[in-house]
Amino acid sequence: MFHDFKTWLCLSNDPGIIIAQYDAMRRQMPMLFALLIINAAAVTYIHYLWAPQWLTVGITACLISIVAVRLLAWTVFAEATAKITPERARKLLQRSIVSATAFSLAFLTWAMLLDQYGGQLEHAHIAVFTAITVIGCTFCLMHLPQAALLVNVTIMVPLLIYYLCRGNPIFIAIGFNIALVSAVMTRVLLNTYAAFTTQILSQASLALQQVATERLGEDNARLALIDMLTGLPNRRYFFSRLDEMLQECAVTGERFAVGIFDLDRFKPVNDMYGHVMGDRLLADVGRRLAGQVGEGILIARLGGDEFGALISTYGDRAFATGQHICALLSEPFDIDDNRLSLGCSGGIAIYPDAGTDANELIDRADYALYNVKSAHRGGCALFSADHETRIRSERAMEAALQTADLDAELHVEFQPIMCLSTLTILGVEALGRWTSPLIGEVPPDRFIAVAERVGMMHPITIKLFRKALRSFVAMPRNIGLSFNLSAQDIVSSELIALLMAAIEEEGVDPSRVTFELTETALMCDFDAAVSGIRRLRSIGIAIALDDFGTGYSSLSSLNRLPLDEVKIDRSFVDGLGEKAGRNIVGAILGLCRTLEIDCIIEGIETELQHSQANELGFDLAQGYLFATPMTMPSLLLWLEERGWQEGFSFPRPRHMLTNRGRSIARIRPV
């Protein structure tokens, strides 16, 4: 028990509690000593005439002087809480416990000696002095309960014994009353101290949590700027650093380069080997690029298989850096037992030549990348004045298209689709044309791309389709019309409803209409595209897959999509002179026949190609060898020259008759 009491007197082992106790005592000890001085002076004044001077003057002066010194020590010379160490604070608190006990004995002895003199009122004053002093000291020492308890025990036990020995029932009652109040105050003091320590520990725990939270926040902030897959800086950091460089260079006048790099063959590799292998491949790309990061160059992953670079040099040196990055990523990657070749293309824009803000620089670097991918993949291109001219031309095209009178400026031309065995016409292909009074005739592939970019594809689609239908009513009833829908068209339920309404209003049999879609358009939103296809087929409209063989998963498309026709891309025609090319085209034709899907080969331009396609067994073909695009009056004249007259029926291949019993045509830009 003595050991436990001694341990309790040694104070807490928690540094936070020790410092908090010291801080509280530093504020409360001066009040305690001031209370002792005032009470001692009051008692001396009352007993001055009754007690001897050595007791009222001599001892009182000594006690007050010692207390005054302690008061000065705690007010003037006390160490600041922020600077004191827990060890130093512990020593001062232990010293306070000892001094509080010593002062208690000294003042109690002095009070008992004075109690020997004077009358009943003077004796009562001593009792009141003792009670008030004990209560005051207890409150002042509430954050140092060891000292408070020792003060109570040191004073109350001897005082109670003293009053019991005197035998006066009034003073005995006073003694017990003071002892009872002191005991209650001690209990309250201990409860208060327990709450005090709990609060200090809670604050310390909260402080630790705040530190941990701040550290976690810093880690999250750092991770928020890192791409977790490649370990490179991410898109957010890239654009943040780009903005900083723009601000710096606007002041210093320095130049720098922004590069955009795209992996050339990542998607087919990802499709063939799966996303897990694709992620590992991107991680290897990140490690390879991280080796190029250094002073003057920052490389970040912008998303997917696209990467960005900030290069402190410009001109030929920036171009050389871009070429080096492309060459670096063109080297094969070895993952497990697979050797994978990707290739990389890049575009670079120089500040301030290509632009003065982030969007301009990124757009122009991306434009240079797009052009180098179209011309010769695997290289890097600097954004040039020629590129700027093209951009301005496209902007002029956008402005002209947005203000165009579509009814007046859009028109349709038609190109026949032929039966190879009989050289008779089985259908027509309607081709959209735009002639602007501001910029002249615009190639269809260019104005359709602009229309998709500016959100005008839907009105252009419906205008061209209605014009095609109105011209088409002059054609024989066994010839059909096919119309090419864009990615934006097929996923729009509103546009599909307009197309179906146009067919009904123009009085064209839906079974004569075929809508063609590229696989790229279908893959943009596959579910929505399939939903649109089923709506069109529900009224007898046929669906064709255009440019077959140019996508990454064309064979799977034949199985997944509700198709009626397939059109083999013109790029395969050039390979008909080689065995491998013939085998591929023949395999596609055989697959289509197995699936009971009409197969059309386009791009026939020479007699040799005609003969080769015929030998492979193609029934349907299209190309400049047979006819070029023409207006409807010219087409009707072309038909008349070949013996067509009203009511004449053209022969059709057997597989078309057994499949859907109708002929074909389509509209698309060429």
Secondary structure, 3 states (H helix, E strand, C coil): CHHHHHHHHCCCCCHHHHHHHHHHHHHHHHHHHHHHHHHHHHHHHHHCCCCCHHHHHHHHHHHHHHHHHHHHHHHCCCCCCCCCCHHHHHHHHHHHHHHHHHHHHHHHHHHHHHCCCCCHHHHHHHHHHHHHHHHHHHHHCCCCHHHHHHHHHHHHHHHHHHHHHHCCHHHHHHHHHHHHHHHHHHHHHHHHHHHHHHHHHHHHHHHHHHHHHHHHHHHHHHHCCECCCCCCECHHHHHHHHHHHHHHHHHHCCCEEEEEEEECCHHHHHHHHCHHHHHHHHHHHHHHHHCCCECCEEEEEEECCEEEEEECCCHHHHHHHHHHHHHHHHCCEEECCEEECCCEEEEEEEECCCCCCHHHHHHHHHHHHHHHHHHCCCCEEECCHHHHHHHHHHHHHHHHHHCCCHHHHEEEEEEEEEECCCCCEEEEEEEEEEEECCCEEECHHHHHHHHHHHCCHHHHHHHHHHHHHHHHCCCCCCCEEEEECCHHHHCCHHHHHHHHHHHHHHCCCHHHEEEEEEHHHHHHCHHHHHHHHHHHHCCCCEEEEEEECCCCCHHHHHHHCCCCEEEECHHHHHHHHCHHHHHHHHHHHHHHHHCCCEEEEECCCCHHHHHHHHHHCCCEEECCCCCCCECHHHHHHHHHHCCCCCCCCCCCCHHHHHHCCCCCCEECCC
